Amino acid sequence: MTGYSSNSFKMRGERGREGGLHRIQEVELEDLELAKEYDVERTLGEGCFAKILLATHRKTNTSVVLKAIHTELSTIKDFYREFHYSYHLSPHPNILSSYPVAFKADGCFVFAQEYAPFGDLAGIVKAGGVPEESCKKVAQQLGSALEFLHSKQLVHRDIKLENILVFSGDLSKIKLCDFGETRKEGVLVSKVRCTWHPFLPPEVCEVVRNERFICRTGSDCWQVGIVLFVCLTGCPPWQSADITSDSDYSNFAKWQKRRTTKIPTQFKKFTPRLLRMFRRLMDHKPEKRAPITEICKYLKDSWLIDKPGNASPVERKDSTNLYINNEDDDEEEDAHHVVDESKTRLKKLLSSYGLETTIDQKAMTSRIWEWVLSCETTADTNLEGI
């Protein structure tokens, strides 16, 4: 397949896959006439900075996807970075495969990738979401891909349904794509351009325009939480993770910080175990969020309470999030916190009606014996009169 700037491009690219991942390779790109090399069948998608084309390479009769990034809207340095990460990360089974093919054509920087026959996850998730088991498949595979990224000290930064490609109708095969915003953990970054606002974590929402902030893996964990929520419900939990302007997020933040035991309305269909996962992945503070590997702990649990046998009546109560589980001390602490708070509220309610809120066991035993003895005395009197 043509498209290499030279033979050395291919050889250096293959060696680089085994070498330093953080050394962005820059080579001269060959300027090609796209129509002479490829038959473009159709446009699969078009975003702010790029268009995705399904094409057939004429000489090899190979079908590929070409990602064409407009040169006027992107720098050559940004292109090298995206192509570098896309290619070097693609050996993972849940990351889209990219080929060692890159060139310039028709005012665009172009590189080649594999074709996803079922499109992206946004086209699969409809109103009401997808079945729980399909969602768990997404969670497991997406978690695996991001665990691989994070182990390389990389942060994707743009996890959304459009960047998760589907290779099987039952979602048993998905792949993460689009590494245009991927950066090394700990570096200073700016806001992701042209992303869907409900997916932005609070620390990014709080950033003012042109302000820079530290890149953390916690932002990926947050966005995975949003992706899973949308997969299960068909819509995002809020429009913006801003406490001051979005009441839906404000209610979640109060519950997440345990300032209330009232489960946010949009989360009431979930079991206590899934609620715990969301609470852990979407902590308001990025440094306190659970790592992406945490997802594996919840894959065998039931996630939705409206399925027969998924949750007991006690687990369905809206006013509490009681789920006693000895998996770790943190879960026990969560349960005791909720129980204690519920008892306090009950005592206050009973006191307001003048009812006893404490019970003296000795006094109660004494009253019971008095009642029993009085019954015996009455019985004896009745017998004497017969």
C-alpha positions as CSV (number, residue, x, y, z in Angstrom):
1,M,0.0,0.0,0.0
2,T,1.4,3.4,-0.9
3,G,1.2,6.4,1.3
4,Y,4.6,6.0,3.0
5,S,6.8,9.0,2.6
6,S,9.7,6.5,2.1
7,N,10.7,3.0,3.0
8,S,12.5,4.3,6.0
9,F,9.1,5.7,7.3
10,K,7.7,2.1,7.6
11,M,10.9,0.7,9.2
12,R,11.3,3.5,11.7
13,G,7.6,3.3,12.5
14,E,7.8,-0.5,13.3
15,R,10.9,0.0,15.5
16,G,9.2,3.0,17.2
17,R,6.4,0.8,18.3
18,E,8.8,-1.1,20.5
19,G,10.7,2.0,21.6
20,G,9.9,5.1,23.5
21,L,6.2,5.8,23.4
22,H,6.6,9.4,24.5
23,R,9.1,10.3,21.8
24,I,6.8,11.7,19.1
25,Q,8.3,10.7,15.7
26,E,8.3,13.4,13.0
27,V,9.1,12.5,9.4
28,E,8.4,14.2,6.1
29,L,5.0,13.4,4.7
30,E,4.6,12.6,1.0
31,D,2.1,14.9,-0.8
32,L,-0.3,12.6,-2.8
33,E,-3.3,13.1,-5.0
34,L,-6.0,11.2,-3.1
35,A,-8.2,10.4,-6.1
36,K,-5.3,8.6,-7.9
37,E,-4.4,6.4,-5.0
38,Y,-7.9,5.7,-3.4
39,D,-11.5,5.2,-4.5
40,V,-13.4,7.1,-1.8
41,E,-16.7,5.3,-1.3
42,R,-18.4,7.6,1.2
43,T,-17.9,10.0,4.2
44,L,-18.4,8.1,7.4
45,G,-18.3,11.2,9.6
46,E,-17.2,14.8,9.8
47,G,-16.2,16.8,12.9
48,C,-14.8,20.2,13.7
49,F,-11.3,19.4,12.5
50,A,-11.4,16.3,10.4
51,K,-13.5,14.0,8.2
52,I,-13.5,10.2,8.1
53,L,-13.6,8.5,4.7
54,L,-14.2,4.9,3.7
55,A,-11.9,4.2,0.8
56,T,-10.4,1.4,-1.2
57,H,-6.7,1.5,-2.1
58,R,-6.5,0.9,-5.8
59,K,-3.3,-1.1,-6.1
60,T,-4.0,-3.5,-3.3
61,N,-7.9,-3.4,-3.4
62,T,-7.8,-3.0,0.4
63,S,-10.6,-1.2,2.2
64,V,-9.4,1.3,4.8
65,V,-10.7,4.3,6.7
66,L,-8.8,7.5,6.1
67,K,-8.8,10.2,8.8
68,A,-8.3,13.5,7.0
69,I,-7.4,16.4,9.3
70,H,-7.6,19.9,7.8
71,T,-4.2,21.5,7.7
72,E,-5.8,25.0,8.3
73,L,-7.3,23.8,11.6
74,S,-4.4,21.7,12.9
75,T,-0.7,21.9,13.2
76,I,1.7,19.4,11.8
77,K,2.9,18.8,15.4
78,D,-0.6,17.9,16.5
79,F,-1.0,15.6,13.6
80,Y,2.3,13.8,14.4
81,R,1.2,13.3,18.0
82,E,-2.2,11.9,17.1
83,F,-0.8,9.5,14.4
84,H,2.0,8.5,16.7
85,Y,-0.3,7.5,19.6
86,S,-2.9,6.0,17.4
87,Y,-0.4,3.7,15.7
88,H,1.7,2.8,18.8
89,L,-1.3,2.0,21.0
90,S,-3.3,0.0,18.4
91,P,-1.8,-3.5,19.3
92,H,-4.3,-3.5,22.2
93,P,-7.4,-5.5,21.2
94,N,-9.8,-2.7,22.3
95,I,-8.0,0.1,20.6
96,L,-8.6,0.9,16.9
97,S,-5.9,-0.4,14.6
98,S,-3.9,2.2,12.7
99,Y,-1.6,1.4,9.8
100,P,1.9,2.8,9.1
101,V,0.4,5.0,6.3
102,A,0.5,8.8,6.5
103,F,0.6,11.5,3.9
104,K,-0.8,14.9,2.8
105,A,-3.6,15.2,0.3
106,D,-6.2,17.8,-0.7
107,G,-5.3,20.2,2.1
108,C,-5.3,17.6,4.8
109,F,-3.0,15.5,6.9
110,V,-4.1,11.9,6.4
111,F,-3.5,8.5,8.0
112,A,-5.1,5.1,7.6
113,Q,-7.1,3.0,10.1
114,E,-9.3,-0.1,10.2
115,Y,-13.0,0.0,9.4
116,A,-15.7,-0.5,12.1
117,P,-18.7,-2.1,10.4
118,F,-21.3,-1.0,13.0
119,G,-20.2,2.6,13.3
120,D,-19.8,4.3,16.7
121,L,-21.6,3.7,20.0
122,A,-23.7,6.9,19.6
123,G,-25.4,5.2,16.7
124,I,-26.2,2.1,18.8
125,V,-27.4,3.8,22.0
126,K,-31.0,4.9,21.5
127,A,-33.7,6.3,23.9
128,G,-33.8,4.1,26.9
129,G,-30.3,2.8,26.5
130,V,-28.9,-0.6,25.8
131,P,-29.4,-3.9,27.8
132,E,-27.5,-4.2,31.0
133,E,-25.3,-7.1,29.8
134,S,-24.3,-5.2,26.7
135,C,-23.4,-2.2,28.8
136,K,-21.2,-4.4,31.0
137,K,-19.4,-5.6,27.9
138,V,-18.7,-2.0,27.0
139,A,-17.5,-1.3,30.5
140,Q,-15.1,-4.3,30.6
141,Q,-13.5,-3.5,27.2
142,L,-13.3,0.3,27.7
143,G,-11.8,-0.3,31.1
144,S,-9.2,-2.6,29.6
145,A,-8.2,-0.1,26.9
146,L,-7.9,2.7,29.4
147,E,-6.0,0.6,31.9
148,F,-3.5,0.0,29.0
149,L,-3.3,3.8,28.3
150,H,-2.9,4.7,32.0
151,S,-0.2,2.1,32.5
152,K,1.7,4.1,29.8
153,Q,1.1,7.4,31.8
154,L,-1.2,8.6,29.0
155,V,-4.6,10.2,29.4
156,H,-7.2,10.0,26.5
157,R,-9.1,13.1,27.6
158,D,-12.0,12.8,25.1
159,I,-14.0,9.6,26.1
160,K,-17.4,9.8,24.5
161,L,-19.8,7.6,22.6
162,E,-18.6,8.9,19.2
163,N,-15.0,7.8,20.0
164,I,-16.0,4.2,20.8
165,L,-16.3,2.1,17.6
166,V,-18.5,-1.0,17.4
167,F,-17.4,-4.2,15.7
168,S,-20.3,-6.5,16.7
169,G,-24.0,-5.9,17.1
170,D,-24.1,-7.3,20.6
171,L,-21.3,-4.9,21.7
172,S,-19.0,-7.9,22.4
173,K,-16.3,-6.1,20.4
174,I,-15.7,-2.4,20.7
175,K,-12.6,-0.3,20.2
176,L,-11.5,3.1,21.5
177,C,-10.4,5.6,18.9
178,D,-9.4,9.3,18.4
179,F,-6.2,10.1,20.2
180,G,-6.0,13.7,19.1
181,E,-6.3,15.0,22.6
182,T,-4.2,12.3,24.3
183,R,-1.4,13.7,26.5
184,K,1.1,12.5,29.0
185,E,-0.2,12.5,32.6
186,G,1.0,15.4,34.6
187,V,1.5,17.9,31.8
188,L,-0.3,21.2,31.5
189,V,-3.2,21.1,29.0
190,S,-6.1,23.3,27.8
191,K,-9.7,22.3,27.4
192,V,-10.6,19.8,24.8
193,R,-12.1,21.5,21.7
194,C,-15.5,20.5,20.3
195,T,-16.5,18.0,22.9
196,W,-20.0,17.4,24.3
197,H,-20.3,19.5,27.5
198,P,-22.1,16.9,29.7
199,F,-19.0,14.7,29.4
200,L,-16.6,17.2,30.9
201,P,-15.5,16.6,34.5
202,P,-16.1,19.4,37.0
203,E,-12.4,20.4,37.2
204,V,-12.5,21.1,33.4
205,C,-15.9,22.9,33.6
206,E,-14.4,25.2,36.2
207,V,-11.5,26.2,34.0
208,V,-11.8,29.6,32.4
209,R,-11.1,30.1,28.8
210,N,-7.5,29.7,27.7
211,E,-6.5,28.6,31.3
212,R,-4.3,25.6,31.5
213,F,-4.6,22.8,34.1
214,I,-2.8,19.5,35.0
215,C,-3.7,16.4,32.9
216,R,-4.9,13.6,35.2
217,T,-6.1,10.0,34.5
218,G,-9.1,10.8,36.8
219,S,-10.7,12.8,33.9
220,D,-10.9,9.5,31.9
221,C,-12.5,7.7,34.9
222,W,-15.2,10.5,35.1
223,Q,-16.0,10.3,31.4
224,V,-16.3,6.5,31.5
225,G,-18.9,6.9,34.3
226,I,-20.9,9.3,32.0
227,V,-20.6,6.9,29.1
228,L,-22.0,4.0,31.1
229,F,-24.8,6.2,32.5
230,V,-25.8,7.1,28.9
231,C,-25.5,3.5,27.8
232,L,-28.0,2.5,30.5
233,T,-30.4,5.3,30.2
234,G,-30.0,6.9,26.7
235,C,-29.3,10.4,28.1
236,P,-26.7,12.1,30.2
237,P,-27.3,12.7,33.9
238,W,-26.9,16.5,33.6
239,Q,-26.0,19.2,31.1
240,S,-22.9,20.4,33.0
241,A,-20.9,19.3,36.0
242,D,-21.3,22.7,37.6
243,I,-22.7,22.9,41.1
244,T,-23.8,26.5,40.8
245,S,-25.7,26.3,37.5
246,D,-27.0,22.7,37.1
247,S,-29.4,21.5,39.8
248,D,-29.1,17.9,38.6
249,Y,-25.4,17.8,39.2
250,S,-25.7,19.8,42.4
251,N,-28.1,17.1,43.8
252,F,-25.6,14.4,42.7
253,A,-22.7,16.2,44.3
254,K,-24.5,16.5,47.7
255,W,-25.3,12.8,47.6
256,Q,-21.8,11.9,46.4
257,K,-20.3,13.8,49.3
258,R,-22.8,12.2,51.8
259,R,-24.5,15.4,52.7
260,T,-27.8,13.7,52.0
261,T,-29.1,10.2,51.8
262,K,-31.6,11.1,49.1
263,I,-30.5,9.4,45.8
264,P,-30.7,11.8,42.8
265,T,-33.8,11.1,40.7
266,Q,-31.8,10.2,37.6
267,F,-29.9,7.5,39.6
268,K,-32.9,5.8,41.3
269,K,-33.1,3.0,38.8
270,F,-29.7,1.7,39.7
271,T,-28.8,-0.9,42.4
272,P,-26.7,0.0,45.4
273,R,-23.6,-1.6,43.9
274,L,-23.8,0.4,40.7
275,L,-24.5,3.6,42.7
276,R,-21.3,2.9,44.6
277,M,-19.3,2.5,41.4
278,F,-20.7,5.9,40.1
279,R,-19.9,7.5,43.5
280,R,-16.3,6.2,43.3
281,L,-15.6,7.0,39.6
282,M,-17.2,10.4,39.7
283,D,-15.9,12.0,42.8
284,H,-15.9,15.8,42.5
285,K,-12.1,15.9,43.2
286,P,-10.1,14.1,40.5
287,E,-7.4,12.9,42.9
288,K,-10.0,11.0,44.9
289,R,-11.5,9.1,42.0
290,A,-11.1,5.4,41.8
291,P,-8.7,4.1,39.2
292,I,-10.2,2.6,36.0
293,T,-9.4,-0.9,37.2
294,E,-12.2,-0.4,39.9
295,I,-14.8,-1.2,37.2
296,C,-13.9,-4.9,37.2
297,K,-15.2,-5.2,40.8
298,Y,-18.8,-4.5,39.7
299,L,-19.2,-6.5,36.5
300,K,-20.7,-9.5,38.2
301,D,-23.3,-7.4,40.2
302,S,-26.8,-6.5,39.1
303,W,-26.9,-2.9,37.9
304,L,-30.6,-2.2,37.3
305,I,-33.3,-2.7,40.0
306,D,-36.3,-2.9,37.6
307,K,-35.3,-6.4,36.5
308,P,-36.9,-9.3,38.4
309,G,-34.7,-10.6,41.2
310,N,-32.1,-7.8,40.8
311,A,-32.7,-6.2,44.2
312,S,-34.6,-6.9,47.4
313,P,-37.3,-4.5,48.6
314,V,-34.9,-3.1,51.2
315,E,-32.4,-2.2,48.5
316,R,-35.1,-0.3,46.6
317,K,-35.8,2.2,49.3
318,D,-35.2,5.7,47.9
319,S,-34.2,7.2,51.3
320,T,-31.2,4.9,51.9
321,N,-28.3,3.3,50.1
322,L,-27.9,0.4,52.5
323,Y,-25.9,-2.5,51.1
324,I,-24.0,-4.4,53.7
325,N,-21.1,-6.1,52.0
326,N,-17.8,-7.2,53.7
327,E,-15.8,-6.7,50.5
328,D,-13.9,-3.8,52.1
329,D,-14.0,-1.5,55.1
330,D,-15.1,1.4,53.0
331,E,-18.3,-0.2,52.0
332,E,-19.2,-1.0,55.6
333,E,-18.5,2.5,56.5
334,D,-20.8,3.7,53.8
335,A,-23.6,1.5,55.1
336,H,-23.2,2.4,58.7
337,H,-23.1,6.1,57.8
338,V,-26.5,5.8,56.0
339,V,-28.1,3.7,58.8
340,D,-27.0,6.1,61.6
341,E,-28.2,9.1,59.7
342,S,-31.6,7.4,59.0
343,K,-32.0,6.5,62.7
344,T,-31.3,10.1,63.7
345,R,-33.9,11.4,61.3
346,L,-36.4,8.8,62.6
347,K,-35.8,9.8,66.3
348,K,-36.4,13.5,65.4
349,L,-39.6,12.6,63.7
350,L,-40.9,10.5,66.6
351,S,-39.9,13.2,69.1
352,S,-41.9,15.8,67.2
353,Y,-45.0,13.7,67.9
354,G,-44.2,13.3,71.6
355,L,-43.3,9.6,71.2
356,E,-40.6,7.7,73.0
357,T,-37.3,7.5,71.0
358,T,-35.4,5.4,73.6
359,I,-36.4,2.2,75.3
360,D,-35.4,1.1,78.8
361,Q,-35.3,-2.7,78.6
362,K,-35.6,-3.2,82.4
363,A,-38.6,-0.9,82.7
364,M,-40.3,-2.7,79.8
365,T,-39.7,-6.1,81.4
366,S,-41.1,-4.8,84.7
367,R,-44.3,-3.5,83.0
368,I,-44.7,-6.9,81.2
369,W,-44.5,-8.8,84.5
370,E,-47.0,-6.4,86.2
371,W,-49.4,-7.1,83.3
372,V,-49.0,-10.9,83.5
373,L,-49.5,-10.9,87.3
374,S,-52.6,-8.6,87.1
375,C,-54.0,-11.1,84.6
376,E,-53.4,-14.0,87.0
377,T,-55.1,-12.1,89.9
378,T,-58.1,-11.4,87.8
379,A,-58.4,-15.0,86.7
380,D,-58.2,-16.2,90.4
381,T,-60.9,-13.8,91.5
382,N,-63.2,-15.0,88.7
383,L,-62.7,-18.6,89.7
384,E,-63.5,-17.9,93.4
385,G,-66.9,-16.4,92.3
386,I,-67.9,-19.6,90.4
